[in-house]
């Protein structure tokens, strides 16, 4: 079964997600921005790390990014019932 490791930043608005994405593109550290801005407290403490998981563990919108889009690229904003996510897949096998 496929497995992947990813990290994310969850915020309330699309505008906030886009602002953070620009900061990342400008060289800001993902982990520091996750700790500062992410509403997902459990992963924010770990720099946005979601750990390793299989398809079907996360929300479908998150799975679609993690298991189908290029790795080591920040994708988003991705809208879910929780808000807007920026998602980076670290590895997938």
MOTA-V923002 format. One line per field, one symbol per residue. ss: DSSP state (A for helix, B for strand, O for the rest). psi: psi as a letter, one per 30 degrees, with the letter a starting at -180 (. if undefined). burial: + if it has 9 or more other ideal C-beta (glycine too) atoms within 8 Angstrom, else -. A space follows every 50 residues. Layout:
ss = ???
psi = ???
burial = ???
This chain:
ss = OOOBBBBBBBBOOAAAAAAAAAAAAOOOOAAAAAAAAOOOAAAAOOOOBB BBBOOOOOOAAAAAAAAAOOOOOBBBBBBBOOBBBBBBBBBBO
psi = kkllklllkkleleeeeeeeeeeefgglkeeeeeeefkfjeefefggfkf akllkfelkeeeeeeefflklhkkkakkkaffbkkkkkkelk.
burial = --+++++++++----+++-++-++-----++++++-++++--++--++-+ --+----+--+++++++-+----+++++-+--++++++++-+-
